Amino acid sequence: MKFMGNKRLMVLLVGLICFFILMGLTLSGRTKFYWPEKFLKDSIAWTQSVFYRPAAGVAGFFEDVGKLKTIYDENQILKKRLTDYALATQQLNALEDENKRYKEALGFTERQKQVSNYKYRIADVIAASPDPYNGTITVNLGEKDGIKPNMAVINVDGLLGRVLTVTEFTSNVQLLTDLSDTNNKAPAISATVKGKEYKSAEGQGSYGIIESYDKEKGLLVMNKIDQNDKLAVGDTVITSDIGKVFPSGIPVGTVVSREPGDFGITQKAMIKPFADFRHIREVFIIEIPEVK
């Protein structure tokens, strides 16, 4: 029994010695390996490949997911920047357009000061009827600003209408498009021709009354023109000082045709308005200084 125990110890020692010799040979800088070493290395390499490929695939999957998340975040940021840029551009264009209109309005008032002593109160349109046949708009000036009914309303192009009703802070404006033969609330407009102004004292010059608006043609109708009147196509029609509502000298429109009036006693003319009634943003309310 003692011999068998010593024999096992000897085998163990020989095995350890062989193992250390093999380790030494393996760790040396040799380029040629023995077949046990080759077998061991190939076995280890194959085992590593079995676990490495799935692990690499899983790692690559999570890496791709991370990249997709990064791309999505960058895309959202770019979309927001594009939206902000589009909004800023739109606001800039609106401000530039508004600035241009105000410059035109300022230039208009400065020019008017040279030809009349009227006071021009600029107002913004805050509401308009969606019905094209309802010719009224609402502006942001009212009684507190000294606005009264029947004040004339214009823009930089020409006559628009008159103040119809007034509240403390706003006013309703009746446009020329609301003129009608059957609408007694819409006063007629005494009109003459620029360069051929009617002189009541002398009883001569062009004169007529604008009483209605042809909605189909988009033209004002000027009636009661004397047959011998020199009004002609292309003439510029302005308000006359004979009327009690509209002050004189306000541009109204251009004569586009002239034809016999009712019963053939007088003539009538069709007037194309200078003002565009479809897109009104700012207006001027004319205040005539009181005579002391």
Long-range contacts (C-beta under 8 A, 24 or more apart in sequence): 101-281, 101-282, 102-282, 104-156, 105-156, 105-282, 105-284, 108-156, 108-284, 109-284, 115-249, 116-247, 116-249, 117-289, 118-247, 118-286, 118-287, 118-288, 118-289, 119-286, 119-287, 119-288, 119-289, 120-284, 120-285, 120-286, 120-287, 121-145, 121-146, 121-147, 121-284, 121-285, 121-286, 121-287, 122-282, 122-283, 122-284, 123-171, 123-282, 123-283, 123-284, 123-285, 124-281, 124-282, 125-280, 125-281, 125-282, 125-283, 126-170, 128-280, 132-215, 133-215, 134-178, 135-161, 135-174, 135-175, 135-176, 135-177, 135-178, 135-213, 135-277, 136-164, 136-172, 136-173, 136-174, 136-175, 136-178, 137-172, 137-173, 137-175, 137-280, 137-283, 138-170, 138-171, 138-172, 138-173, 139-170, 139-171, 139-173, 139-283, 139-285, 140-169, 140-170, 141-169, 141-170, 141-171, 141-285, 142-166, 142-167, 142-168, 142-169, 142-170, 142-171, 143-167, 143-168, 143-169, 144-168, 144-169, 146-287, 147-171, 147-285, 150-187, 150-245, 151-285, 151-286, 151-287, 152-239, 152-245, 152-246, 152-247, 152-250, 152-285, 152-286, 153-283, 153-284, 153-285, 153-286, 154-250, 154-275, 154-283, 154-284, 154-286, 155-275, 155-280, 155-282, 155-283, 155-284, 157-251, 157-274, 157-275, 157-276, 158-250, 158-251, 158-252, 158-253, 158-273, 158-274, 158-275, 159-189, 159-239, 159-246, 159-250, 159-251, 159-252, 159-273, 159-274, 159-275, 160-275, 160-277, 160-280, 160-283, 162-187, 162-245, 162-246, 163-285, 171-285, 173-283, 175-277, 176-210, 176-213, 176-220, 176-273, 176-275, 176-277, 177-213, 177-215, 177-277, 178-213, 179-210, 179-211, 179-212, 179-213, 179-220, 180-212, 180-213, 181-211, 181-212, 187-243, 187-245, 188-243, 189-239, 189-243, 189-245, 189-246, 189-252, 190-239, 190-240, 190-241, 190-242, 190-243, 190-246, 191-222, 191-237, 191-238, 191-239, 191-240, 191-252, 192-237, 192-238, 192-239, 192-240, 193-230, 193-231, 193-235, 193-236, 193-237, 193-238, 193-255, 194-235, 194-236, 194-237, 194-238, 194-251, 195-235, 195-236, 196-230, 196-231, 196-235, 197-238, 197-240, 198-240, 198-242, 200-242, 206-230, 206-231, 206-235, 207-240, 207-242, 208-268, 208-269, 210-237, 210-252, 210-271, 214-270, 217-270, 218-272, 218-273, 219-256, 219-270, 219-271, 219-272, 219-273, 220-252, 220-253, 220-270, 220-271, 220-272, 220-273, 221-268, 221-269, 221-270, 221-271, 222-255, 222-268, 222-269, 222-270, 222-271, 223-261, 223-262, 223-266, 223-268, 224-261, 224-266, 224-268, 225-258, 225-261, 225-266, 225-267, 225-268, 225-269, 226-266, 226-267, 227-265, 227-266, 227-267, 229-267, 231-255, 231-258, 231-267, 231-269, 232-258, 233-257, 233-258, 237-269, 237-271, 247-286, 247-288, 250-286
